[in-house]
Amino acid sequence: MPRGPQKRSVVVKPAINKNLQLSEQALRAAANRKAKRGDYSGAIQLFTQLISYNRTRAVDYNNRGLMYFRNGQRERALADYNRALQLNPKLDSAYNNRANYYVSVGQVAEALADYEEALDLNPANTRTWINQAITFRELGLYDLALENLDLALVLGCLEAHIYAERGRTYHLRGDWNCAISEYQQALAALALAGDSSRLRYKVETWMSLLLKPVSA
């Protein structure tokens, strides 16, 4: 017997989840803009709102922790880093950020352990290679610092920062010719990128300190 036209069932997906996702994306973008402008308190408020939507998203705790840290609220930063790592023990950026906190309070052993954990999880984390190198340098371990920075340079990003920190390491080690060369490469990379950031000022200050005895 002939079969009549079959009705197709249509599943109507609720729009609320999509709208919430769009709202979260907009909040995250706004928080990042405030962070770039240095409005850390404003960024904290927005990340707090994001966390109220989803209390299991580790990256939002990590980002809010970074804003707390930059805003001078270090203990709150640590609490957020710890919470982020409870939620996602493999979040390498949270280990890096917590290591920076430990450095700031003089807990160097804890910092180095967290840097190592971050690099074990993500060997391509350039910022961690740089941060660990700076910590080695502050301990007078110049060769280890340079090894880190050489490895970071291979990754192909943040080159101006790497040249700057290599220059500073050679500078403090007493290798002035190498230091000048690295500073010049850092400034060239910044000029190529059209960058007029604090890094440029820092490099120019370091170079001035290096050349001052020569020009005096």
GROMACS elastic network, one bead per residue, 0.5 to 0.9 nm:
[ bonds ]
;  ai    aj funct       b0    kb
    3     6     6  0.80399   500
   12    15     6  0.88475   500
   13    16     6  0.88655   500
   13    17     6  0.89938   500
   14    17     6  0.67350   500
   14    18     6  0.79005   500
   15    18     6  0.53125   500
   15    19     6  0.60939   500
   15    20     6  0.85681   500
   16    19     6  0.50448   500
   16    20     6  0.60501   500
   16    21     6  0.85928   500
   17    20     6  0.50275   500
   17    21     6  0.61863   500
   17    22     6  0.86657   500
   18    21     6  0.50571   500
   18    22     6  0.62515   500
   18    23     6  0.85557   500
   19    22     6  0.50994   500
   19    23     6  0.60934   500
   19    24     6  0.85917   500
   20    24     6  0.61039   500
   20    25     6  0.85740   500
   20    53     6  0.85067   500
   21    24     6  0.50520   500
   21    25     6  0.61714   500
   21    26     6  0.86197   500
   22    25     6  0.50490   500
   22    26     6  0.61732   500
   22    27     6  0.85948   500
   23    26     6  0.51310   500
   23    27     6  0.61688   500
   23    28     6  0.85940   500
   24    27     6  0.50543   500
   24    28     6  0.60541   500
   24    29     6  0.85404   500
   24    49     6  0.89359   500
   24    50     6  0.63612   500
   24    53     6  0.81402   500
   25    28     6  0.51229   500
   25    29     6  0.61447   500
   25    30     6  0.85599   500
   26    29     6  0.51579   500
   26    30     6  0.61256   500
   26    31     6  0.85622   500
   27    30     6  0.50449   500
   27    31     6  0.60440   500
   27    32     6  0.85814   500
   27    46     6  0.62288   500
   27    47     6  0.76576   500
   27    49     6  0.81512   500
   27    50     6  0.70725   500
   28    31     6  0.50329   500
   28    32     6  0.61875   500
   28    33     6  0.86442   500
   28    43     6  0.88608   500
   28    46     6  0.73328   500
   28    47     6  0.71142   500
   28    50     6  0.75454   500
   28    60     6  0.87324   500
   29    32     6  0.51317   500
   29    33     6  0.62658   500
   29    34     6  0.87512   500
   30    33     6  0.50684   500
   30    34     6  0.62862   500
   30    35     6  0.86297   500
   30    43     6  0.77138   500
   30    46     6  0.76306   500
   31    34     6  0.51471   500
   31    35     6  0.61708   500
   31    36     6  0.87137   500
   31    39     6  0.89542   500
   31    40     6  0.86523   500
   31    42     6  0.72554   500
   31    44     6  0.75772   500
   31    45     6  0.82815   500
   31    46     6  0.56744   500
   31    47     6  0.66720   500
   32    36     6  0.62377   500
   32    37     6  0.87095   500
   32    43     6  0.69893   500
   33    36     6  0.51819   500
   33    37     6  0.63897   500
   33    38     6  0.87551   500
   33    39     6  0.85856   500
   33    43     6  0.81161   500
   34    37     6  0.50927   500
   34    38     6  0.62506   500
   34    40     6  0.66552   500
   34    41     6  0.86090   500
   34    42     6  0.63881   500
   34    43     6  0.54843   500
   35    38     6  0.50353   500
   35    39     6  0.54958   500
   35    40     6  0.54641   500
   35    41     6  0.86997   500
   35    42     6  0.79593   500
   35    43     6  0.57923   500
   35    44     6  0.88132   500
   35    67     6  0.73004   500
   36    39     6  0.75025   500
   36    40     6  0.86627   500
   37    40     6  0.82285   500
   38    41     6  0.86675   500
   38    43     6  0.88074   500
   38    70     6  0.87451   500
   38    71     6  0.89858   500
   39    42     6  0.54431   500
   39    43     6  0.63567   500
   39    44     6  0.87814   500
   39    67     6  0.89804   500
   39    71     6  0.87960   500
   40    44     6  0.60596   500
   40    45     6  0.86836   500
   40    67     6  0.54306   500
   40    68     6  0.72856   500
   40    70     6  0.69996   500
   40    71     6  0.59196   500
   41    44     6  0.50527   500
   41    45     6  0.64259   500
   41    46     6  0.88915   500
   41    67     6  0.75323   500
   41    68     6  0.79198   500
   41    71     6  0.70758   500
   42    45     6  0.52237   500
   42    46     6  0.65249   500
   42    47     6  0.88188   500
   43    46     6  0.51784   500
   43    47     6  0.61723   500
   43    48     6  0.84820   500
   43    64     6  0.75759   500
   43    67     6  0.68628   500
   44    47     6  0.51579   500
   44    48     6  0.59947   500
   44    49     6  0.85734   500
   44    63     6  0.86125   500
   44    64     6  0.56343   500
   44    65     6  0.84152   500
   44    67     6  0.61242   500
   44    68     6  0.70253   500
   45    48     6  0.50729   500
   45    49     6  0.63058   500
   45    50     6  0.87792   500
   45    64     6  0.87219   500
   46    49     6  0.50178   500
   46    50     6  0.63099   500
   46    51     6  0.86981   500
   46    64     6  0.87723   500
   47    51     6  0.61733   500
   47    52     6  0.86217   500
   47    60     6  0.62475   500
   47    61     6  0.76874   500
   47    63     6  0.74222   500
   47    64     6  0.57144   500
   48    51     6  0.50422   500
   48    52     6  0.62862   500
   48    53     6  0.89004   500
   48    60     6  0.82070   500
   48    61     6  0.83453   500
   48    64     6  0.72885   500
   49    52     6  0.50596   500
   49    53     6  0.66764   500
   50    53     6  0.52587   500
   50    54     6  0.65531   500
   50    55     6  0.82635   500
   50    57     6  0.89760   500
   50    60     6  0.71020   500
   51    54     6  0.50317   500
   51    55     6  0.50192   500
   51    56     6  0.78227   500
   51    57     6  0.72471   500
   51    60     6  0.64602   500
   51    61     6  0.72354   500
   52    55     6  0.60757   500
   54    57     6  0.60678   500
   54    60     6  0.89947   500
   55    58     6  0.80678   500
   55    60     6  0.87323   500
   55    61     6  0.86147   500
   56    60     6  0.88627   500
   56    61     6  0.89228   500
   56    84     6  0.85467   500
   56    87     6  0.64844   500
   57    60     6  0.58617   500
   57    61     6  0.71412   500
   57    84     6  0.77116   500
   57    87     6  0.73342   500
   57    88     6  0.84873   500
   58    61     6  0.53587   500
   58    62     6  0.62941   500
   58    63     6  0.87412   500
   58    80     6  0.89523   500
   58    81     6  0.86886   500
   58    83     6  0.73231   500
   58    85     6  0.70240   500
   58    86     6  0.81138   500
   58    87     6  0.55524   500
   58    88     6  0.60147   500
   58    91     6  0.79194   500
   58    94     6  0.88159   500
   59    63     6  0.60791   500
   59    64     6  0.85209   500
   59    84     6  0.66015   500
   59    88     6  0.85486   500
   59    91     6  0.78851   500
   59    93     6  0.87389   500
   59    94     6  0.80685   500
   60    63     6  0.50402   500
   60    64     6  0.60171   500
   60    65     6  0.83418   500
   60    80     6  0.89284   500
   60    84     6  0.78550   500
   61    64     6  0.51014   500
   61    65     6  0.59462   500
   61    66     6  0.86036   500
   61    77     6  0.88862   500
   61    79     6  0.89234   500
   61    80     6  0.51703   500
   61    81     6  0.65990   500
   61    82     6  0.87924   500
   61    83     6  0.68304   500
   61    84     6  0.53933   500
   61    94     6  0.89933   500
   62    65     6  0.50053   500
   62    66     6  0.63236   500
   62    67     6  0.88188   500
   62    77     6  0.82397   500
   62    80     6  0.60341   500
   62    81     6  0.52995   500
   62    82     6  0.85406   500
   62    83     6  0.80968   500
   62    84     6  0.56075   500
   62    85     6  0.83845   500
   62    91     6  0.89223   500
   62    93     6  0.77982   500
   62    94     6  0.57203   500
   62    97     6  0.79038   500
   63    66     6  0.50822   500
   63    67     6  0.64236   500
   63    68     6  0.87251   500
   63    80     6  0.84845   500
   63    81     6  0.86045   500
   63    94     6  0.85286   500
   64    67     6  0.50265   500
   64    68     6  0.61911   500
   64    69     6  0.85655   500
   64    77     6  0.73664   500
   64    80     6  0.69827   500
   64    81     6  0.86624   500
   65    69     6  0.61221   500
   65    70     6  0.86408   500
   65    73     6  0.88186   500
   65    74     6  0.83112   500
   65    76     6  0.68061   500
   65    78     6  0.67461   500
   65    79     6  0.75325   500
   65    81     6  0.58897   500
   65    84     6  0.89299   500
   65    94     6  0.88359   500
   65    97     6  0.82391   500
   65    98     6  0.88917   500
   66    70     6  0.62072   500
   66    71     6  0.84878   500
   66    77     6  0.62954   500
   66    80     6  0.85431   500
   66    81     6  0.82614   500
   66    94     6  0.89389   500
   66    97     6  0.68834   500
   66    98     6  0.89358   500
   67    70     6  0.51119   500
   67    71     6  0.60251   500
   67    72     6  0.86813   500
   67    73     6  0.85185   500
   67    77     6  0.75636   500
   68    72     6  0.63110   500
   68    74     6  0.63576   500
   68    75     6  0.83786   500
   68    76     6  0.63325   500
   68    77     6  0.50344   500
   68    78     6  0.88043   500
   68    80     6  0.87757   500
   69    72     6  0.52240   500
   69    73     6  0.53722   500
   69    75     6  0.81296   500
   69    76     6  0.77141   500
   69    77     6  0.52363   500
   69    78     6  0.81573   500
   69    97     6  0.89280   500
   69   101     6  0.75100   500
   70    73     6  0.74314   500
   70    74     6  0.81409   500
   70    77     6  0.88355   500
   71    74     6  0.80202   500
   72    75     6  0.88781   500
   72    77     6  0.88063   500
   73    76     6  0.56703   500
   73    77     6  0.63175   500
   73    78     6  0.89733   500
   74    78     6  0.62529   500
   74    79     6  0.87233   500
   74   101     6  0.70546   500
   74   104     6  0.88243   500
   75    78     6  0.50757   500
   75    79     6  0.63215   500
   75    80     6  0.87434   500
   75   101     6  0.88761   500
   76    79     6  0.50602   500
   76    80     6  0.63155   500
   76    81     6  0.86853   500
   77    80     6  0.52168   500
   77    81     6  0.62261   500
   77    82     6  0.86427   500
   77    97     6  0.89544   500
   77    98     6  0.81691   500
   77   101     6  0.78997   500
   78    81     6  0.50592   500
   78    82     6  0.61012   500
   78    83     6  0.85307   500
   78    97     6  0.88267   500
   78    98     6  0.64950   500
   78   101     6  0.70153   500
   78   102     6  0.88404   500
   79    82     6  0.51934   500
   79    83     6  0.61813   500
   79    84     6  0.86349   500
   80    84     6  0.60601   500
   80    85     6  0.86041   500
   81    84     6  0.50493   500
   81    85     6  0.62665   500
   81    86     6  0.86395   500
   81    94     6  0.57788   500
   81    95     6  0.76662   500
   81    97     6  0.73338   500
   81    98     6  0.60631   500
   82    85     6  0.51720   500
   82    86     6  0.61999   500
   82    87     6  0.87368   500
   82    94     6  0.81809   500
   82    95     6  0.89694   500
   82    98     6  0.79650   500
   83    86     6  0.50061   500
   83    87     6  0.63402   500
   83    88     6  0.85929   500
   84    87     6  0.52120   500
   84    88     6  0.60534   500
   84    89     6  0.77233   500
   84    91     6  0.77520   500
   84    94     6  0.68577   500
   85    90     6  0.72665   500
   85    91     6  0.65918   500
   85    92     6  0.89707   500
   85    94     6  0.67148   500
   85    95     6  0.77453   500
   86    89     6  0.59173   500
   87    91     6  0.89614   500
   88    91     6  0.56715   500
   89    92     6  0.81695   500
   89    94     6  0.88543   500
   89    95     6  0.88786   500
   90    93     6  0.89123   500
   90    94     6  0.86776   500
   90    95     6  0.86877   500
   90   117     6  0.89381   500
   90   118     6  0.82083   500
   90   121     6  0.65385   500
   91    94     6  0.56109   500
   91    95     6  0.69423   500
   91   118     6  0.77410   500
   91   121     6  0.78477   500
   91   122     6  0.89678   500
   92    95     6  0.52207   500
   92    96     6  0.63709   500
   92    97     6  0.87586   500
   92   114     6  0.89242   500
   92   115     6  0.87040   500
   92   117     6  0.73270   500
   92   119     6  0.72595   500
   92   120     6  0.84524   500
   92   121     6  0.59670   500
   92   122     6  0.63717   500
   92   125     6  0.79523   500
   92   128     6  0.89194   500
   93    97     6  0.61348   500
   93    98     6  0.85287   500
   93   118     6  0.67989   500
   93   122     6  0.89290   500
   93   125     6  0.80108   500
   93   127     6  0.88848   500
   93   128     6  0.81347   500
   94    97     6  0.50327   500
   94    98     6  0.59954   500
   94    99     6  0.83869   500
   94   114     6  0.89991   500
   94   118     6  0.79810   500
   95    98     6  0.50916   500
   95    99     6  0.60021   500
   95   100     6  0.86384   500
   95   111     6  0.87556   500
   95   113     6  0.89980   500
   95   114     6  0.52131   500
   95   115     6  0.64999   500
   95   116     6  0.87469   500
   95   117     6  0.68431   500
   95   118     6  0.54370   500
   96    99     6  0.50782   500
   96   100     6  0.63886   500
   96   101     6  0.88281   500
   96   111     6  0.83457   500
   96   114     6  0.64074   500
   96   115     6  0.55900   500
   96   116     6  0.88697   500
   96   117     6  0.84355   500
   96   118     6  0.59783   500
   96   119     6  0.86785   500
   96   127     6  0.79925   500
   96   128     6  0.58326   500
   96   131     6  0.80450   500
   96   132     6  0.89080   500
   97   100     6  0.50931   500
   97   101     6  0.64452   500
   97   102     6  0.88151   500
   97   114     6  0.87713   500
   97   115     6  0.88805   500
   97   128     6  0.87752   500
   98   102     6  0.62842   500
   98   103     6  0.86995   500
   98   111     6  0.73488   500
   98   114     6  0.71137   500
   98   115     6  0.87244   500
   99   103     6  0.62449   500
   99   104     6  0.86595   500
   99   107     6  0.87724   500
   99   108     6  0.83197   500
   99   110     6  0.69479   500
   99   112     6  0.68762   500
   99   113     6  0.78295   500
   99   114     6  0.53113   500
   99   115     6  0.60704   500
   99   131     6  0.87163   500
   99   132     6  0.87429   500
  100   103     6  0.50886   500
  100   104     6  0.63001   500
  100   105     6  0.89353   500
  100   111     6  0.66731   500
  100   114     6  0.89851   500
  100   115     6  0.87121   500
  100   131     6  0.75637   500
  100   132     6  0.89796   500
  101   104     6  0.50949   500
  101   105     6  0.65963   500
  101   106     6  0.88068   500
  101   107     6  0.85570   500
  101   111     6  0.77093   500
  102   105     6  0.53110   500
  102   106     6  0.61876   500
  102   108     6  0.63841   500
  102   109     6  0.84491   500
  102   110     6  0.63957   500
  102   111     6  0.51217   500
  102   112     6  0.88550   500
  102   114     6  0.89718   500
  103   106     6  0.50710   500
  103   107     6  0.56326   500
  103   108     6  0.54434   500
  103   109     6  0.87502   500
  103   110     6  0.82162   500
  103   111     6  0.58080   500
  103   112     6  0.86431   500
  103   135     6  0.75960   500
  104   107     6  0.76434   500
  104   108     6  0.87327   500
  105   108     6  0.83036   500
  106   109     6  0.87660   500
  106   111     6  0.87487   500
  107   110     6  0.56043   500
  107   111     6  0.62998   500
  107   112     6  0.89201   500
  108   112     6  0.61501   500
  108   113     6  0.85765   500
  108   135     6  0.78900   500
  109   112     6  0.52624   500
  109   113     6  0.62787   500
  109   114     6  0.87463   500
  110   113     6  0.51316   500
  110   114     6  0.62862   500
  110   115     6  0.86973   500
  111   114     6  0.51868   500
  111   115     6  0.61979   500
  111   116     6  0.86374   500
  111   132     6  0.83701   500
  111   135     6  0.85594   500
  112   115     6  0.50331   500
  112   116     6  0.61561   500
  112   117     6  0.86012   500
  112   132     6  0.68882   500
  112   135     6  0.79549   500
  112   136     6  0.88225   500
  113   116     6  0.51514   500
  113   117     6  0.62493   500
  113   118     6  0.87196   500
  114   118     6  0.61381   500
  114   119     6  0.86140   500
  115   118     6  0.51081   500
  115   119     6  0.62640   500
  115   120     6  0.86084   500
  115   128     6  0.62340   500
  115   129     6  0.79335   500
  115   131     6  0.80039   500
  115   132     6  0.62579   500
  116   119     6  0.51467   500
  116   120     6  0.60707   500
  116   121     6  0.86194   500
  116   128     6  0.86519   500
  116   132     6  0.84474   500
  117   120     6  0.50525   500
  117   121     6  0.62702   500
  117   122     6  0.85684   500
  118   121     6  0.52267   500
  118   122     6  0.60523   500
  118   123     6  0.77116   500
  118   125     6  0.76723   500
  118   128     6  0.71265   500
  119   124     6  0.74092   500
  119   125     6  0.65672   500
  119   128     6  0.69544   500
  119   129     6  0.76136   500
  120   123     6  0.60161   500
  121   125     6  0.89215   500
  122   125     6  0.56568   500
  123   126     6  0.79681   500
  123   128     6  0.88625   500
  123   129     6  0.85057   500
  124   127     6  0.88619   500
  124   128     6  0.87673   500
  124   129     6  0.85635   500
  124   152     6  0.80091   500
  124   155     6  0.66621   500
  125   128     6  0.55612   500
  125   129     6  0.67230   500
  125   152     6  0.82773   500
  125   155     6  0.86522   500
  126   129     6  0.51962   500
  126   130     6  0.63517   500
  126   131     6  0.86725   500
  126   149     6  0.89522   500
  126   151     6  0.86967   500
  126   152     6  0.54537   500
  126   153     6  0.82123   500
  126   155     6  0.69784   500
  126   156     6  0.87940   500
  126   157     6  0.72813   500
  126   158     6  0.74781   500
  127   130     6  0.50911   500
  127   131     6  0.60327   500
  127   132     6  0.84895   500
  127   152     6  0.81828   500
  127   158     6  0.81204   500
  128   132     6  0.59114   500
  128   133     6  0.82772   500
  128   152     6  0.88310   500
  129   132     6  0.53237   500
  129   133     6  0.60849   500
  129   134     6  0.87399   500
  129   145     6  0.88999   500
  129   148     6  0.56080   500
  129   149     6  0.66005   500
  129   151     6  0.75978   500
  129   152     6  0.58518   500
  130   133     6  0.50139   500
  130   134     6  0.62778   500
  130   135     6  0.87326   500
  130   145     6  0.83175   500
  130   148     6  0.68532   500
  130   149     6  0.61131   500
  130   152     6  0.68949   500
  130   161     6  0.81846   500
  130   162     6  0.68828   500
  130   165     6  0.77500   500
  131   134     6  0.51436   500
  131   135     6  0.63647   500
  131   136     6  0.87248   500
  132   135     6  0.50272   500
  132   136     6  0.62011   500
  132   137     6  0.85878   500
  132   145     6  0.74567   500
  132   148     6  0.74649   500
  133   136     6  0.50131   500
  133   137     6  0.61255   500
  133   138     6  0.86389   500
  133   141     6  0.87673   500
  133   142     6  0.83774   500
  133   144     6  0.70445   500
  133   146     6  0.69858   500
  133   147     6  0.80300   500
  133   148     6  0.55521   500
  133   149     6  0.64817   500
  133   165     6  0.83278   500
  134   138     6  0.62166   500
  134   139     6  0.86942   500
  134   145     6  0.65705   500
  134   165     6  0.74147   500
  134   169     6  0.82874   500
  135   138     6  0.51032   500
  135   139     6  0.64142   500
  135   140     6  0.88206   500
  135   141     6  0.85897   500
  135   145     6  0.78111   500
  136   139     6  0.51046   500
  136   140     6  0.64447   500
  136   141     6  0.50277   500
  136   142     6  0.66787   500
  136   143     6  0.86056   500
  136   144     6  0.64625   500
  136   145     6  0.52947   500
  137   141     6  0.51961   500
  137   142     6  0.51500   500
  137   143     6  0.83783   500
  137   144     6  0.78430   500
  137   145     6  0.55893   500
  137   146     6  0.85372   500
  137   169     6  0.65482   500
  137   172     6  0.84980   500
  138   141     6  0.73701   500
  138   142     6  0.84476   500
  139   142     6  0.81524   500
  140   143     6  0.87518   500
  140   145     6  0.88397   500
  140   172     6  0.87769   500
  140   173     6  0.83891   500
  141   144     6  0.55811   500
  141   145     6  0.62969   500
  141   146     6  0.88672   500
  142   146     6  0.61759   500
  142   147     6  0.86135   500
  142   169     6  0.63315   500
  142   170     6  0.78154   500
  142   172     6  0.83247   500
  142   173     6  0.67094   500
  143   146     6  0.51485   500
  143   147     6  0.62051   500
  143   148     6  0.87151   500
  143   169     6  0.88509   500
  144   147     6  0.50312   500
  144   148     6  0.63013   500
  144   149     6  0.87155   500
  145   148     6  0.52100   500
  145   149     6  0.63291   500
  145   150     6  0.86911   500
  145   166     6  0.81257   500
  145   169     6  0.73682   500
  146   149     6  0.50034   500
  146   150     6  0.60222   500
  146   151     6  0.85605   500
  146   165     6  0.88018   500
  146   166     6  0.64072   500
  146   169     6  0.71749   500
  146   170     6  0.83692   500
  147   150     6  0.51308   500
  147   151     6  0.63089   500
  147   152     6  0.86374   500
  148   151     6  0.51976   500
  148   152     6  0.61707   500
  148   153     6  0.87062   500
  149   153     6  0.61114   500
  149   154     6  0.87888   500
  149   162     6  0.61338   500
  149   163     6  0.82299   500
  149   165     6  0.77186   500
  149   166     6  0.66066   500
  150   153     6  0.51804   500
  150   154     6  0.66935   500
  150   162     6  0.82966   500
  150   166     6  0.84632   500
  151   154     6  0.53757   500
  151   155     6  0.71135   500
  152   155     6  0.54572   500
  152   156     6  0.75369   500
  152   157     6  0.80233   500
  152   158     6  0.85643   500
  152   159     6  0.84118   500
  152   162     6  0.72340   500
  153   156     6  0.56761   500
  153   157     6  0.71036   500
  153   158     6  0.79650   500
  153   159     6  0.62882   500
  153   162     6  0.65561   500
  153   163     6  0.83066   500
  154   157     6  0.83165   500
  155   158     6  0.88212   500
  155   159     6  0.89697   500
  156   159     6  0.66599   500
  157   160     6  0.84426   500
  157   161     6  0.89630   500
  157   162     6  0.87426   500
  158   161     6  0.54285   500
  158   162     6  0.63726   500
  158   163     6  0.88637   500
  159   162     6  0.50034   500
  159   163     6  0.61233   500
  159   164     6  0.84583   500
  159   186     6  0.74089   500
  159   189     6  0.72367   500
  160   163     6  0.52357   500
  160   164     6  0.60928   500
  160   165     6  0.86588   500
  160   183     6  0.89328   500
  160   185     6  0.73464   500
  160   187     6  0.71653   500
  160   188     6  0.81025   500
  160   189     6  0.54052   500
  160   190     6  0.61191   500
  160   199     6  0.84297   500
  161   164     6  0.50546   500
  161   165     6  0.61791   500
  161   166     6  0.85387   500
  161   186     6  0.69111   500
  161   199     6  0.73954   500
  162   165     6  0.51909   500
  162   166     6  0.60307   500
  162   167     6  0.84202   500
  162   182     6  0.88932   500
  162   186     6  0.77111   500
  163   166     6  0.50478   500
  163   167     6  0.59935   500
  163   168     6  0.85879   500
  163   181     6  0.89226   500
  163   182     6  0.51961   500
  163   183     6  0.64509   500
  163   184     6  0.84364   500
  163   185     6  0.63214   500
  163   187     6  0.87406   500
  163   189     6  0.87926   500
  164   167     6  0.50809   500
  164   168     6  0.62819   500
  164   169     6  0.86808   500
  164   179     6  0.87672   500
  164   182     6  0.63831   500
  164   183     6  0.55400   500
  164   184     6  0.86095   500
  164   185     6  0.79806   500
  164   186     6  0.53339   500
  164   187     6  0.81775   500
  164   199     6  0.80734   500
  164   200     6  0.89252   500
  164   202     6  0.85890   500
  164   203     6  0.62450   500
  165   169     6  0.61023   500
  165   170     6  0.86220   500
  165   182     6  0.83803   500
  165   183     6  0.85364   500
  165   186     6  0.89500   500
  165   203     6  0.88648   500
  166   169     6  0.50074   500
  166   170     6  0.61825   500
  166   171     6  0.83757   500
  166   178     6  0.87819   500
  166   179     6  0.72528   500
  166   182     6  0.63957   500
  166   183     6  0.81415   500
  167   170     6  0.52250   500
  167   171     6  0.59587   500
  167   172     6  0.86588   500
  167   176     6  0.86273   500
  167   178     6  0.69273   500
  167   180     6  0.66981   500
  167   181     6  0.73852   500
  167   183     6  0.53240   500
  167   184     6  0.87713   500
  167   186     6  0.84112   500
  167   203     6  0.85657   500
  167   206     6  0.86964   500
  167   207     6  0.88750   500
  168   172     6  0.61684   500
  168   173     6  0.84896   500
  168   179     6  0.64709   500
  168   182     6  0.83488   500
  168   183     6  0.79292   500
  168   203     6  0.84013   500
  168   206     6  0.72251   500
  168   207     6  0.88915   500
  169   172     6  0.52862   500
  169   173     6  0.61233   500
  169   174     6  0.86058   500
  169   175     6  0.86270   500
  169   179     6  0.75055   500
  170   174     6  0.61033   500
  170   176     6  0.66070   500
  170   177     6  0.84502   500
  170   178     6  0.62138   500
  170   180     6  0.87591   500
  170   182     6  0.85146   500
  171   174     6  0.52224   500
  171   175     6  0.56910   500
  171   176     6  0.54799   500
  171   177     6  0.85332   500
  171   178     6  0.77645   500
  171   179     6  0.50720   500
  171   180     6  0.80387   500
  171   206     6  0.84897   500
  171   207     6  0.89813   500
  171   210     6  0.73636   500
  172   175     6  0.76064   500
  172   176     6  0.85420   500
  172   179     6  0.87310   500
  173   176     6  0.82973   500
  174   177     6  0.88902   500
  174   179     6  0.84068   500
  175   178     6  0.55881   500
  175   179     6  0.61667   500
  175   180     6  0.88671   500
  176   180     6  0.61496   500
  176   181     6  0.86027   500
  176   210     6  0.73972   500
  177   180     6  0.52792   500
  177   181     6  0.63288   500
  177   182     6  0.87483   500
  178   181     6  0.51374   500
  178   182     6  0.62274   500
  178   183     6  0.86323   500
  179   182     6  0.51956   500
  179   183     6  0.61211   500
  179   184     6  0.85748   500
  179   207     6  0.82889   500
  179   210     6  0.84918   500
  180   183     6  0.50939   500
  180   184     6  0.61110   500
  180   185     6  0.86233   500
  180   207     6  0.68604   500
  180   210     6  0.79950   500
  180   211     6  0.87306   500
  181   184     6  0.51859   500
  181   185     6  0.62975   500
  181   186     6  0.87239   500
  182   185     6  0.50553   500
  182   186     6  0.61871   500
  182   187     6  0.86973   500
  183   186     6  0.50351   500
  183   187     6  0.62556   500
  183   188     6  0.85827   500
  183   203     6  0.63337   500
  183   204     6  0.79708   500
  183   206     6  0.82272   500
  183   207     6  0.67840   500
  184   187     6  0.51331   500
  184   188     6  0.60777   500
  184   189     6  0.85775   500
  184   203     6  0.87802   500
  184   207     6  0.87458   500
  185   188     6  0.50043   500
  185   189     6  0.61193   500
  185   190     6  0.85681   500
  186   189     6  0.51753   500
  186   190     6  0.62243   500
  186   191     6  0.86405   500
  186   200     6  0.81251   500
  186   203     6  0.75843   500
  187   190     6  0.50164   500
  187   191     6  0.60668   500
  187   192     6  0.85430   500
  187   200     6  0.65857   500
  187   203     6  0.73323   500
  187   204     6  0.80833   500
  188   191     6  0.50664   500
  188   192     6  0.61345   500
  188   193     6  0.86489   500
  189   192     6  0.51053   500
  189   193     6  0.63292   500
  189   194     6  0.86297   500
  189   195     6  0.85420   500
  190   193     6  0.51351   500
  190   194     6  0.60872   500
  190   195     6  0.50088   500
  190   196     6  0.73560   500
  190   197     6  0.85399   500
  190   199     6  0.85362   500
  190   200     6  0.70126   500
  191   195     6  0.59609   500
  191   196     6  0.79142   500
  191   200     6  0.89746   500
  192   195     6  0.76320   500
  193   196     6  0.89872   500
  195   199     6  0.87056   500
  195   200     6  0.75708   500
  196   199     6  0.77766   500
  196   200     6  0.60995   500
  196   201     6  0.79398   500
  197   200     6  0.55809   500
  197   201     6  0.69941   500
  197   202     6  0.89605   500
  198   201     6  0.50816   500
  198   202     6  0.61324   500
  198   203     6  0.86593   500
  199   203     6  0.61339   500
  199   204     6  0.85120   500
  200   203     6  0.51981   500
  200   204     6  0.61069   500
  200   205     6  0.85053   500
  201   204     6  0.51429   500
  201   205     6  0.60728   500
  201   206     6  0.86487   500
  202   205     6  0.50674   500
  202   206     6  0.62185   500
  202   207     6  0.86274   500
  203   206     6  0.50884   500
  203   207     6  0.61085   500
  203   208     6  0.84882   500
  204   207     6  0.51052   500
  204   208     6  0.60522   500
  204   209     6  0.86263   500
  205   208     6  0.50544   500
  205   209     6  0.62588   500
  205   210     6  0.86458   500
  206   209     6  0.51411   500
  206   210     6  0.62467   500
  206   211     6  0.87437   500
  207   211     6  0.61205   500
  207   212     6  0.83921   500
  208   211     6  0.51950   500
  208   212     6  0.57980   500
  209   212     6  0.52641   500
  209   213     6  0.78491   500
  210   213     6  0.70602   500
  210   214     6  0.80668   500
  211   214     6  0.52586   500
  211   215     6  0.63087   500
  211   216     6  0.86277   500
  212   215     6  0.52420   500
  212   216     6  0.59350   500
  213   216     6  0.52363   500
